[in-house]
Amino acid sequence: MFSNPYRYLFILALTLYSYFNTWFSGVFDVYRVSFSQLDVLLGLFLITFLIWECNRGIHLVLGKIIIKKMHPLLVQFLVSIFLVGVICFSVVEILGHFIIHTDPMQFNLATRLAFLYGYRINLFLYSINTILFFFTQYRTEKMEAELLRTANAQAELQLIRSQINPHFLFNNLNVLSSLVLTGNEDANQFIEEFAEVYRYILRFHSQDLVEVRKELEFARHYLFLLEKRFAEGLEVTINIPEQYYDYYLVPVAMQMLIENATKHNIISEKKPLKIEIHVLINPVRMVLTNNLQRKSIREESGKIGLKNIDERFRLITGRGLMVFEGNNSFTVEIPLIELHSNEFINH
């Protein structure tokens, strides 16, 4: 509010309103103010102008400072209380001694009236600013919630298109498993791992967030399928300490990142694809790095998966994916979220 481009018109309008309100209330007669009407109007304008501009400076300086257990608006208001007193005293001092040359009794009266007016105006301005702040925050959060619902709907649609029918698939997997030779343990295990991957996607794809421990368990099932497909050509190392298992991330994020690496790189026994997954702190994030060995003919990609993950992370935390491509490596960083952290609450 304080940086509004039309603030000078508001300052003038507020000054005139306060002046006429004071005049109609008979304040000048009750207190026997001997100043001219022009002097009073000038004093009101200077106090209003300086309080507004002072609050604008406070907002610019302290607006991004976070003090635990104290709202930024409360911090700014407390600072403004001290500065308003300085402003009111200074304006009366300048007008009383250098322009109006008033006597001490009238000077003391003018000081008290200036303090009364200054703190009333400051409280009024902060009341309006607080209302606008929370209204804007409410509208922003409502818009972000709508965008998140849209992103989830797009993700669900993408999954539905590739799912066939859940019951049909599971029923046929059971039939296939019963037809496989009893002694063929690898085939049975492959079917079981595939069923676990599919079951996880059906269960968690509609949720906003999922625990790292559950995502890791899912990733291991998914990696079993990839290892059977690529044999010795795929090497995946996961190094995530247990202290981060209670953090959260977007469901199926690890699978999409791993799939992205296997989709765009050569994978063979002579040129293995090496994927490393670990955690970095400040801020806490999960990092996936793979050696870069691009396919000469790239597969067609709509980039829906990575784009969707990025949008959902940005809506929830304000931070999206970080992608770094070097000469020999490709790295993607995604935020890990601690639900009781200030970062998640503020966003």
C-alpha positions as CSV (number, residue, x, y, z in Angstrom):
1,M,0.0,0.0,0.0
2,F,2.7,2.5,1.0
3,S,4.4,2.2,-2.4
4,N,1.2,2.9,-4.4
5,P,1.9,5.1,-7.4
6,Y,-1.0,7.4,-6.4
7,R,0.1,7.7,-2.8
8,Y,0.6,11.5,-3.0
9,L,-3.1,11.9,-4.0
10,F,-4.0,9.7,-1.0
11,I,-1.8,11.8,1.3
12,L,-3.4,15.0,0.1
13,A,-7.0,13.6,0.4
14,L,-6.2,12.2,3.9
15,T,-4.8,15.6,4.9
16,L,-7.9,17.5,3.7
17,Y,-10.3,15.0,5.3
18,S,-8.5,15.2,8.6
19,Y,-8.4,19.0,8.5
20,F,-12.2,19.4,7.7
21,N,-13.1,16.7,10.2
22,T,-11.1,18.6,12.9
23,W,-12.6,21.9,11.9
24,F,-16.2,20.7,11.9
25,S,-15.6,19.0,15.3
26,G,-14.7,22.4,16.8
27,V,-11.3,21.2,18.0
28,F,-9.8,24.6,17.2
29,D,-12.3,26.4,19.3
30,V,-12.2,23.9,22.2
31,Y,-8.4,24.1,22.6
32,R,-8.3,27.8,21.5
33,V,-5.7,27.2,18.9
34,S,-4.2,30.5,17.7
35,F,-2.5,29.2,14.6
36,S,-3.8,30.2,11.2
37,Q,-5.8,27.7,9.2
38,L,-3.0,27.6,6.7
39,D,-0.5,26.8,9.3
40,V,-2.7,24.0,10.7
41,L,-3.2,22.6,7.1
42,L,0.5,22.7,6.4
43,G,1.3,20.9,9.7
44,L,-1.2,18.2,9.0
45,F,0.1,17.7,5.5
46,L,3.8,17.5,6.6
47,I,2.9,15.0,9.4
48,T,0.8,12.8,7.0
49,F,3.4,13.0,4.2
50,L,6.4,12.1,6.5
51,I,4.5,9.3,8.3
52,W,3.5,7.7,4.9
53,E,7.0,8.0,3.4
54,C,8.6,6.8,6.6
55,N,6.4,3.7,6.6
56,R,7.2,3.1,3.0
57,G,10.9,3.1,3.9
58,I,10.3,0.7,6.8
59,H,8.4,-1.6,4.5
60,L,11.2,-1.7,2.0
61,V,13.9,-2.2,4.6
62,L,12.2,-4.6,7.0
63,G,9.7,-6.2,4.6
64,K,11.9,-9.3,4.0
65,I,13.3,-9.7,7.5
66,I,11.7,-12.6,9.3
67,I,11.6,-12.6,13.1
68,K,10.5,-15.8,14.7
69,K,7.1,-15.7,16.4
70,M,6.5,-12.1,15.2
71,H,4.6,-11.2,12.0
72,P,6.5,-8.7,9.7
73,L,3.6,-6.3,9.9
74,L,3.8,-6.2,13.7
75,V,7.6,-5.5,13.6
76,Q,7.1,-2.7,11.1
77,F,4.3,-1.2,13.2
78,L,6.4,-1.2,16.4
79,V,9.2,0.5,14.6
80,S,6.8,3.1,13.2
81,I,5.5,4.0,16.7
82,F,8.9,5.4,17.6
83,L,9.5,7.2,14.3
84,V,6.0,8.8,14.3
85,G,6.8,10.4,17.7
86,V,10.1,11.8,16.2
87,I,8.2,13.1,13.1
88,C,5.4,14.9,15.1
89,F,7.9,16.5,17.5
90,S,10.1,17.6,14.6
91,V,7.3,19.1,12.5
92,V,6.0,21.1,15.5
93,E,9.5,22.2,16.4
94,I,10.2,23.5,12.9
95,L,6.9,25.2,12.4
96,G,6.7,26.6,15.9
97,H,10.2,28.1,16.2
98,F,11.2,28.9,12.7
99,I,8.0,29.7,10.8
100,I,5.1,30.5,13.2
101,H,7.2,31.7,16.2
102,T,4.5,30.6,18.7
103,D,4.7,31.0,22.5
104,P,5.6,28.1,24.7
105,M,2.1,27.4,25.8
106,Q,0.8,27.2,22.3
107,F,3.9,25.1,21.4
108,N,3.1,22.5,24.0
109,L,-0.6,22.4,22.9
110,A,0.5,22.0,19.3
111,T,2.9,19.2,20.3
112,R,0.1,17.2,22.1
113,L,-2.3,17.7,19.2
114,A,0.4,16.7,16.7
115,F,1.1,13.5,18.6
116,L,-2.6,12.7,18.9
117,Y,-3.1,13.2,15.1
118,G,0.1,11.4,14.1
119,Y,-0.6,8.2,16.0
120,R,-4.2,8.2,14.9
121,I,-3.1,8.5,11.2
122,N,-0.4,5.9,11.7
123,L,-2.9,3.4,13.2
124,F,-5.4,4.1,10.4
125,L,-2.8,3.6,7.7
126,Y,-1.6,0.3,9.2
127,S,-5.1,-0.9,9.6
128,I,-5.8,-0.4,5.9
129,N,-2.4,-1.9,5.0
130,T,-3.1,-5.0,7.1
131,I,-6.5,-5.5,5.5
132,L,-4.9,-5.2,2.0
133,F,-2.0,-7.5,3.0
134,F,-4.2,-10.3,4.2
135,F,-6.7,-9.9,1.3
136,T,-3.8,-10.1,-1.2
137,Q,-2.4,-13.1,0.6
138,Y,-5.8,-14.8,0.6
139,R,-6.3,-14.2,-3.1
140,T,-2.7,-15.4,-3.9
141,E,-3.2,-18.6,-1.8
142,K,-6.6,-19.2,-3.5
143,M,-5.0,-18.8,-6.9
144,E,-2.1,-21.1,-6.0
145,A,-4.6,-23.7,-4.7
146,E,-6.5,-23.5,-8.0
147,L,-3.3,-23.9,-10.0
148,L,-2.3,-26.9,-7.8
149,R,-5.6,-28.5,-8.4
150,T,-5.2,-28.0,-12.2
151,A,-1.7,-29.5,-12.0
152,N,-3.0,-32.5,-10.1
153,A,-5.8,-32.9,-12.6
154,Q,-3.3,-32.9,-15.5
155,A,-1.1,-35.4,-13.7
156,E,-4.1,-37.7,-13.1
157,L,-5.2,-37.4,-16.8
158,Q,-1.7,-38.3,-17.9
159,L,-1.7,-41.4,-15.7
160,I,-5.2,-42.4,-16.7
161,R,-4.2,-42.3,-20.3
162,S,-1.4,-44.8,-19.7
163,Q,-3.1,-47.1,-17.2
164,I,-5.7,-49.1,-19.2
165,N,-7.9,-50.4,-16.4
166,P,-6.5,-51.2,-12.9
167,H,-8.6,-54.2,-12.2
168,F,-8.1,-55.6,-15.7
169,L,-4.3,-55.2,-15.3
170,F,-4.1,-56.8,-11.8
171,N,-6.4,-59.6,-12.7
172,N,-4.3,-60.5,-15.7
173,L,-1.1,-60.2,-13.7
174,N,-2.5,-62.8,-11.3
175,V,-3.4,-65.1,-14.2
176,L,0.1,-64.6,-15.8
177,S,1.7,-65.3,-12.4
178,S,-0.2,-68.6,-12.1
179,L,0.8,-69.6,-15.7
180,V,4.5,-69.1,-15.1
181,L,6.4,-72.2,-14.2
182,T,6.7,-72.7,-10.4
183,G,10.4,-73.0,-10.6
184,N,10.8,-69.7,-12.5
185,E,11.4,-67.4,-9.5
186,D,12.8,-64.5,-11.5
187,A,9.6,-64.3,-13.6
188,N,7.4,-64.4,-10.5
189,Q,9.5,-61.8,-8.8
190,F,9.4,-59.5,-11.8
191,I,5.6,-59.7,-11.9
192,E,5.4,-59.0,-8.1
193,E,7.7,-56.0,-8.5
194,F,5.7,-54.6,-11.4
195,A,2.5,-55.0,-9.4
196,E,4.1,-53.0,-6.5
197,V,5.1,-50.2,-8.9
198,Y,1.6,-50.0,-10.4
199,R,-0.1,-50.2,-7.0
200,Y,2.1,-47.3,-5.6
201,I,1.2,-45.1,-8.6
202,L,-2.5,-45.8,-8.2
203,R,-2.4,-45.1,-4.4
204,F,-0.3,-41.9,-4.3
205,H,-0.5,-40.2,-7.6
206,S,-3.5,-38.0,-6.5
207,Q,-1.7,-36.8,-3.3
208,D,0.2,-33.6,-3.1
209,L,3.1,-35.0,-1.1
210,V,4.5,-38.4,0.0
211,E,7.2,-39.4,2.5
212,V,10.7,-39.9,1.3
213,R,10.7,-43.4,2.8
214,K,7.7,-44.5,0.7
215,E,9.2,-42.9,-2.4
216,L,12.4,-44.8,-1.8
217,E,10.6,-48.1,-1.4
218,F,8.8,-47.4,-4.6
219,A,12.0,-46.5,-6.4
220,R,13.6,-49.8,-5.4
221,H,10.7,-51.7,-7.0
222,Y,11.0,-49.6,-10.1
223,L,14.8,-50.0,-10.3
224,F,14.3,-53.8,-10.1
225,L,12.3,-53.6,-13.4
226,L,15.0,-51.4,-15.0
227,E,17.8,-53.7,-13.9
228,K,16.1,-56.6,-15.5
229,R,15.7,-54.6,-18.7
230,F,19.1,-53.1,-18.9
231,A,21.1,-55.8,-17.1
232,E,24.7,-54.6,-16.5
233,G,24.2,-51.4,-18.4
234,L,22.5,-49.5,-15.4
235,E,24.2,-48.7,-12.2
236,V,22.2,-46.8,-9.6
237,T,23.5,-45.7,-6.2
238,I,21.1,-44.3,-3.6
239,N,22.6,-42.6,-0.6
240,I,19.9,-40.9,1.5
241,P,20.5,-41.0,5.3
242,E,17.5,-42.1,7.4
243,Q,17.3,-38.7,9.0
244,Y,15.7,-37.5,5.8
245,Y,13.1,-40.3,5.5
246,D,10.4,-38.2,7.2
247,Y,10.8,-35.4,4.7
248,Y,8.3,-35.1,1.8
249,L,8.4,-34.7,-1.9
250,V,6.0,-34.9,-4.9
251,P,4.8,-38.5,-5.6
252,V,6.6,-40.5,-8.3
253,A,9.2,-37.7,-8.6
254,M,12.2,-40.1,-8.3
255,Q,10.7,-42.4,-10.9
256,M,10.3,-39.6,-13.4
257,L,13.8,-38.4,-12.9
258,I,15.3,-41.8,-13.3
259,E,13.1,-42.4,-16.3
260,N,14.3,-39.1,-17.8
261,A,17.9,-40.3,-17.4
262,T,17.3,-43.7,-19.0
263,K,15.2,-42.3,-21.8
264,H,17.8,-39.8,-23.2
265,N,21.1,-41.6,-22.6
266,I,22.8,-44.6,-24.1
267,I,22.7,-47.7,-21.8
268,S,24.9,-50.7,-22.5
269,E,27.3,-53.0,-20.8
270,K,30.2,-51.2,-22.5
271,K,28.8,-47.7,-21.8
272,P,26.8,-48.1,-18.5
273,L,24.6,-45.3,-17.3
274,K,25.6,-44.4,-13.8
275,I,22.9,-42.7,-11.6
276,E,23.7,-41.3,-8.2
277,I,21.0,-40.1,-5.8
278,H,22.0,-38.2,-2.6
279,V,21.0,-35.3,-0.3
280,L,22.4,-31.8,0.1
281,I,21.5,-29.3,2.8
282,N,20.9,-25.6,3.2
283,P,18.4,-25.9,1.7
284,V,17.6,-29.6,2.0
285,R,17.2,-31.1,-1.4
286,M,17.6,-34.5,-3.2
287,V,20.1,-34.6,-6.0
288,L,20.1,-37.0,-9.0
289,T,23.2,-37.0,-11.1
290,N,24.0,-39.2,-14.1
291,N,26.8,-39.4,-16.6
292,L,25.9,-37.7,-19.9
293,Q,26.0,-39.9,-23.0
294,R,23.2,-38.6,-25.2
295,K,21.6,-40.8,-27.8
296,S,22.3,-39.8,-31.3
297,I,18.6,-40.0,-32.1
298,R,16.6,-38.5,-29.3
299,E,13.2,-39.9,-28.3
300,E,10.2,-37.7,-28.6
301,S,9.4,-36.1,-25.3
302,G,6.5,-33.9,-24.3
303,K,8.3,-33.0,-21.0
304,I,5.0,-33.3,-19.2
305,G,6.4,-35.2,-16.3
306,L,9.3,-33.0,-15.3
307,K,7.3,-29.8,-16.0
308,N,4.5,-31.1,-13.8
309,I,6.9,-31.9,-10.9
310,D,8.4,-28.4,-11.2
311,E,5.0,-26.7,-11.2
312,R,3.8,-28.7,-8.2
313,F,6.9,-28.0,-6.2
314,R,6.7,-24.3,-7.0
315,L,3.1,-24.1,-5.8
316,I,3.8,-25.9,-2.6
317,T,7.3,-24.5,-1.6
318,G,8.0,-21.6,-3.9
319,R,11.0,-23.6,-5.2
320,G,11.1,-25.7,-8.3
321,L,13.6,-28.1,-10.0
322,M,17.2,-27.0,-10.5
323,V,18.8,-28.5,-13.6
324,F,22.6,-28.4,-14.3
325,E,24.1,-29.8,-17.4
326,G,27.9,-30.1,-17.8
327,N,30.1,-31.7,-20.4
328,N,30.0,-35.1,-18.8
329,S,27.1,-35.0,-16.3
330,F,23.5,-34.0,-15.9
331,T,22.1,-33.1,-12.5
332,V,18.6,-32.4,-11.2
333,E,17.9,-31.1,-7.7
334,I,14.4,-31.2,-6.1
335,P,13.4,-29.7,-2.7
336,L,12.8,-32.0,0.2
337,I,10.0,-30.6,2.4
338,E,9.7,-30.8,6.2
339,L,6.0,-30.3,6.9
340,H,6.5,-28.3,10.2
341,S,9.2,-26.0,8.7
342,N,8.5,-22.3,8.2
343,E,9.4,-22.7,4.5
344,F,6.4,-25.0,3.8
345,I,4.0,-23.0,6.1
346,N,4.8,-19.7,4.4
347,H,4.1,-21.0,1.0
